[in-house]
Amino acid sequence: MVKTPLRVVQWATGNIGTRSLKGVIEHPRLELAGLYVHSESKAGVDAGELCGLGPTGVRATRDPDEITALGADCVLYMPAACDFDEVCRLLESGANVVTTRGEFHRPDGMDAGVRKRVEAACERGGTSVHSTGSSPGFITEAVPLVLTSIQRRLDSLTINEFADLSRRDSPGLLFGVMGFGQPPAALPEGRLAHGRVSFGPSLMLVADALGIPLDCLEAGGEVAVASRAVEIAAGTLKAGTVAAQRITVSGMRDGRAVLNFRATWYCTTDLDPVWDVRPTGWSVRVDGDAPLDVDLRFPVSLDEMASVSPGYTANRAVNAVPAVCAAPPGIRTSTDLPQVIADLG
């Protein structure tokens, strides 16, 4: 039996959204129904042109009414910031939503009023919404759930993320948003504690699923400075300025860290103090009755990383579309949905 393609809208075309758009166009079971963009310069442009493919006949729009009128099965929602009014409007229109925004990883941790609004929109539209991506998402939910599936006792699980940003030519992101190249005291307020919001919901979701709910989350961070002046793709790091950042989020139970996420982002290995940094990728250590130590490395040169890395986040969202469309109405988490399986036919 030939399956009817699911009609999908791509919402926003930043780095992740552009890769997602390409994934939808090339997917054997999805059909691009529409494209929403924020930039006036992109309005009216064929979707294929915006992601390096041939003409599709679908042109970008800045009019949300055009999107909700399409009757699409799903919207891949990937803006720079989440607008709950937009999300609710999409859900009420009958379109399921898959997003790489992190607001929906764990419904129990959402603001009660927002959660109620979103769930009501899902009921009215008969739709569901799901947050996913690479980190948080794949590495903080999918991988831990698989690795703990062979445990009957879990003492601790620790995820380490490493990212070498030395060839990332994004001065605004590195120097402006993230605070690299600044004196440590000048880091944006809350920069090293944001992991509680970004990654905490995933840890709590996994703990709930395993039957070991957490008592609390502890979050913090530290920095290392450049031991000498260093030239990176984004500019110059002066000696004594922030050259590496490490954030840690720990899920506590009975006074002990059971689940941990630690991200180390660095622009040079010439650090003070000296840190043990690894190539870009992840490592996961499981201490239990079936111990595991797993490394996941990105076998890509640093010069290629900017063009390849969006796929790690976008592809999982695209692959999740069928499962989310088939799910009952509501905010659906990684533990609600079946395993996400890529259709590569």
Residue pairs with C-beta under 8 A, 6 or more apart in sequence:
3 29
5 29
5 30
5 31
6 29
6 30
6 31
6 73
6 74
6 321
6 322
6 325
7 30
7 31
7 33
7 70
7 71
7 72
7 73
7 74
8 24
8 30
8 31
8 32
8 33
8 72
8 73
8 74
8 75
8 76
8 321
9 32
9 33
9 34
9 35
9 36
9 67
9 70
9 72
9 74
9 75
9 76
9 95
10 17
10 20
10 21
10 24
10 32
10 34
10 35
10 36
10 47
10 75
10 76
10 78
11 17
11 36
11 67
11 75
11 76
11 77
11 78
11 79
11 90
12 36
12 37
12 38
12 77
12 78
12 79
12 80
13 21
13 35
13 37
13 42
13 50
13 51
13 60
14 78
14 79
14 80
15 310
16 78
16 100
16 133
16 310
16 313
16 314
17 76
17 78
17 314
18 50
18 51
18 310
19 51
19 310
19 311
19 313
19 314
19 315
20 76
20 78
20 100
20 314
20 315
20 317
20 318
21 32
21 35
21 47
21 50
21 51
22 51
22 52
22 53
23 311
23 314
23 315
23 318
24 30
24 32
24 76
24 318
25 32
25 47
25 48
25 51
25 53
25 56
26 53
27 318
27 343
28 343
28 344
28 345
29 322
29 343
29 345
30 318
30 321
32 47
32 56
32 58
33 58
33 70
33 71
33 72
33 73
34 58
34 61
34 66
34 67
34 70
34 72
35 47
35 50
35 58
35 59
35 60
35 61
36 60
36 61
36 62
36 64
36 67
37 43
37 45
37 50
37 60
37 61
37 62
38 62
38 79
40 62
42 50
42 60
43 60
43 61
43 62
44 59
44 60
44 61
45 59
45 60
46 55
46 56
46 57
46 58
46 59
46 60
47 53
47 56
47 58
47 59
47 60
48 54
48 55
48 56
49 55
50 60
61 67
64 86
64 89
67 75
67 90
68 89
68 90
68 93
68 95
70 95
71 93
71 94
71 95
72 95
73 95
73 96
73 321
73 325
74 95
74 96
74 97
74 98
74 321
74 324
74 325
75 90
75 95
75 96
75 97
75 98
76 98
76 99
76 317
76 318
76 321
77 86
77 87
77 90
77 97
77 98
77 99
77 100
77 101
78 99
78 100
78 101
78 314
78 317
79 86
79 101
81 101
82 99
82 101
82 103
84 103
84 114
84 117
84 118
87 97
87 99
87 118
87 121
87 129
88 117
88 118
88 120
88 121
89 121
90 97
91 97
91 118
91 121
91 122
91 124
91 125
91 127
91 129
92 121
92 124
92 125
92 127
93 125
94 125
94 126
94 127
95 125
95 127
96 127
96 128
96 129
96 321
96 324
96 325
96 327
97 127
97 128
97 129
97 130
97 324
98 129
98 130
98 132
98 317
98 320
98 321
98 324
99 129
99 130
99 131
99 132
99 317
100 131
100 132
100 133
100 137
100 313
100 314
100 317
101 131
102 131
102 133
102 136
102 197
102 198
102 201
103 110
103 131
104 110
104 118
104 129
104 130
104 131
104 331
104 333
105 131
105 136
105 137
105 141
105 201
105 202
105 205
105 333
105 334
106 201
106 202
106 204
106 205
106 208
106 333
107 115
107 119
107 331
107 333
108 204
108 208
109 200
109 201
109 204
110 118
110 331
115 331
118 129
118 331
119 330
119 331
121 127
122 128
122 129
122 329
122 330
122 331
123 329
123 330
125 329
126 329
127 329
128 324
128 325
128 327
128 328
128 329
128 330
128 331
128 332
129 324
129 330
129 331
129 332
130 320
130 324
130 327
130 331
130 332
130 333
130 337
131 137
132 138
132 316
132 317
132 320
132 334
132 340
133 313
133 316
133 317
134 312
134 313
134 316
135 161
135 199
135 263
135 282
135 313
136 198
136 199
136 201
136 202
137 202
137 313
137 316
137 334
138 312
138 316
139 159
139 161
139 282
139 284
139 296
140 159
140 199
140 202
140 203
140 206
140 261
141 202
141 205
141 206
141 333
141 334
141 335
142 316
142 334
142 339
142 340
143 159
143 282
143 284
143 294
143 296
144 157
144 159
144 206
144 259
144 284
145 206
145 209
145 334
145 335
147 157
147 284
147 286
147 292
147 294
148 154
148 157
148 206
148 210
148 286
148 288
150 290
150 292
151 286
151 288
151 289
151 290
152 288
152 289
152 290
153 288
153 289
154 210
154 212
154 258
154 286
154 287
154 288
155 258
155 287
155 288
156 256
156 257
156 258
156 259
156 260
156 285
156 286
156 287
157 258
157 259
157 260
157 284
157 285
157 286
157 287
157 288
158 259
158 260
158 261
158 262
158 284
158 285
159 260
159 261
159 262
159 282
159 283
159 284
160 262
160 263
160 264
160 278
160 282
160 283
160 284
160 285
161 261
161 262
161 263
161 264
161 281
161 282
162 263
162 264
162 265
162 266
162 277
162 278
162 279
162 280
162 281
162 282
162 283
163 263
163 264
163 265
163 266
163 280
164 266
164 267
164 277
164 279
164 280
164 302
164 305
165 174
165 180
165 232
165 234
165 265
165 266
165 267
166 232
166 233
166 266
166 267
166 268
166 302
167 232
167 233
167 302
167 303
167 305
167 306
168 174
168 232
168 233
168 234
168 305
168 306
169 233
169 234
169 306
170 234
171 234
171 235
173 234
174 180
174 181
174 232
174 234
174 235
174 267
175 181
175 182
175 234
175 235
177 188
178 191
178 245
178 265
179 186
179 187
179 188
179 191
179 242
179 245
180 234
180 237
180 241
180 242
180 243
180 245
180 267
181 235
181 236
181 237
181 238
181 241
181 242
181 243
182 241
182 242
183 240
183 241
183 242
184 223
184 225
184 241
184 242
187 223
187 242
191 221
191 245
192 220
192 221
192 222
192 223
192 245
192 247
193 219
193 220
193 221
193 247
194 247
195 219
195 221
195 247
195 248
195 249
195 261
195 263
196 217
196 219
196 249
199 249
199 261
199 263
200 217
200 219
200 249
200 251
202 261
203 214
203 217
203 249
203 251
203 259
203 260
203 261
204 213
204 214
204 217
204 251
205 333
205 334
205 335
206 259
207 213
207 214
207 251
207 253
207 258
207 259
208 335
209 335
212 253
212 258
213 253
214 251
214 252
214 253
214 258
214 259
215 252
215 253
215 254
216 252
217 249
217 250
217 251
217 252
218 249
218 250
218 252
218 257
219 247
219 248
219 249
219 250
220 247
220 248
221 245
221 246
221 247
221 248
222 245
222 246
223 242
223 244
223 245
223 246
224 242
224 243
224 244
224 246
224 266
224 271
224 272
224 273
224 274
224 275
225 239
225 240
225 241
225 242
225 243
225 271
225 272
226 237
226 238
226 239
226 240
226 241
226 242
226 243
226 267
226 268
226 270
226 271
226 272
227 239
227 270
227 271
227 272
228 239
228 270
229 236
229 237
229 238
229 239
230 236
230 237
230 243
230 267
230 268
230 270
231 237
232 267
232 268
234 267
237 243
237 267
237 268
243 266
243 267
243 268
243 270
243 271
244 264
244 265
244 266
244 267
244 268
244 271
244 275
244 277
245 264
245 265
245 266
246 262
246 263
246 264
246 265
246 275
247 262
247 263
248 260
248 261
248 262
249 260
249 261
249 262
250 257
250 259
250 260
251 257
251 258
251 259
251 260
252 258
264 275
264 277
266 275
266 277
269 277
271 277
279 297
279 298
280 297
280 298
280 300
280 302
280 305
281 295
281 296
281 297
281 298
282 295
282 296
283 293
283 294
283 295
283 296
284 292
284 293
284 294
284 296
285 292
285 293
285 294
286 292
286 293
286 294
298 305
298 308
298 309
298 312
300 308
300 309
315 342
316 340
319 340
319 341
319 342
319 343
320 337
320 340
322 343
323 337
323 338
323 340
324 332
324 337
327 336
327 337
330 336
